[in-house]
Amino acid sequence: MKLEIPEGEFGGYIFDCDGTLADSMPLHYRAWQTALKEHGAEFPEALFYELGGTPTEMVVTILNERHGHAMPPKQTAAFKESLYLEMLHEVQPIAAVVEFARRYAGRVPIAVASGGHRGIVSRTLQALGIEELFDAIVGAEDYLHGKPAPDPFLEAARQLGVEPEKCLVFEDTQLGIEAAVAAGMQWVHVVSAPTITP
């Protein structure tokens, strides 16, 4: 994978986690499939990727609204996350992005800004052996509005002490790119082919 990095100097780099640093989307999808099975709920693969970056409890709420389910968001999300953690030993890095983060760690402030809970994000970064690279880790509990709102990236910039317009965001989803644009930040689209496994 070749990253298309915009020209210019940046004061900080902000990375999404799932699908950007970590090739974890297939694991998340498998966890969703198992968690929703007991409710008889379906989660089409295309919708899963469309909602990439959406906080877990919000995904449950969206599925309830679209398909008439009555799944409890907090409990369903917690069950799904527990299933994901059981598979975490399988997670692989997205090499080009992790290499970029390693290159700038300690030289330029860098952060992770995710739609997932901070604890889950930290566990994913630990599994990849890269948590210590980041000066800040921003999760769903650290802001009010999730992507495509700019809140996750603005909070990451605040924690890094870098002006938003001087930050470069690495993202794999359209929602994340919209959030970066809304935050006034330039962005890099991380394109990795979905590798869903049954």
Secondary structure as UniProt FT lines:
FT   STRAND          12..15
FT   TURN            19..21
FT   HELIX           25..37
FT   TURN            38..40
FT   HELIX           45..50
FT   TURN            51..53
FT   HELIX           56..67
FT   HELIX           73..86
FT   HELIX           88..90
FT   HELIX           95..104
FT   TURN            105..107
FT   STRAND          110..113
FT   HELIX           118..128
FT   HELIX           131..133
FT   STRAND          136..138
FT   HELIX           140..142
FT   TURN            147..148
FT   HELIX           151..160
FT   HELIX           164..166
FT   STRAND          167..171
FT   HELIX           174..182
FT   TURN            183..184
FT   STRAND          186..189
//
